[in-house]
Amino acid sequence: MEGHLLREGTTLDISGRNVDTWPADFRAEVLRRYPRLTLVTEFTAAFVDQARRKPGCAAAAAVASGVRARLADNRLN
């Protein structure tokens, strides 16, 4: 159960997937309490750093497949 919740939350937070499955007023309240501020910049930098150090890792694959754009295009921004 915890793994499922972590996956759903991370997917929503990072790529914005399934954003409409969460009520708009709930999303607004969460974002009011926990604004995203520099999440996109910091998360992208962490992925790029790890990809540079470990070219065969999942972060490198994510960078190569456009994680920057997915982060930037997230409707929660």
N, C-alpha and C positions, 0 to 999 in steps of 0.2 A: 504494500500500500504506500509506504513512504517513498519508494522508488518511483512509483507512478506519479505521485504528487510533485516530486522534485523535477521529473521530466516535463510534466505539464507546465509548471511554473517557470522553469528555465526556458522552455520553448516559447512561451508567451513573452517573457521578459527580454529575451535576446533577439528572436526573429519575428515576434509578433504573430506567430501562428496561432490560429483559433481564438483570436482576440474577441470575436463576436460571441463566443460561448460564455463570456463573463458579462454580467449586467453592466451597462454603461455607468450607472451611479456607483457601483462597487469599484470599477476601474478608476473612476474619478477620485473617490475617497482614498484609495490606495496611493494613487499618484500625488494627492495632496499631502498625505502623511509621509510618503517616501518618494520625493521627486527624483527623477532620473539624473538630473544635473550633468555630470561628466561620465555617465556610464558608457556611452558609445565610444568616447575617446579612450577611456581607460581599458575597456574590454578589448577594443581593437588593438591597442598597443600591446596588451598582454599576449594576444594571439600572434601578432606579428613577431614579437620577441621570441616566443616559444617556437614558432615556425622557423625562425632564423637559426636557433640553436639545435633544433631537431627536425631536419627537413622531411623525414618520413612519418611524422606524427599526425595525429588527428587535427591538431591546430593548423599545421601546414596545409592539409587538405582543405580545411575550412577557409583559410586565406585564399588558396588557389581557386576555390569555388565561389568566392564573392561574399564572404562573411561581412566585410566592411559595408557593402551596399545593403545587405539584409538588416544589419544593425541600424543603419541610417534611415532606412525606409520603414522601420517599425512604427506603426500607428500610435504607439504609446509615447513617442517622442514629442 
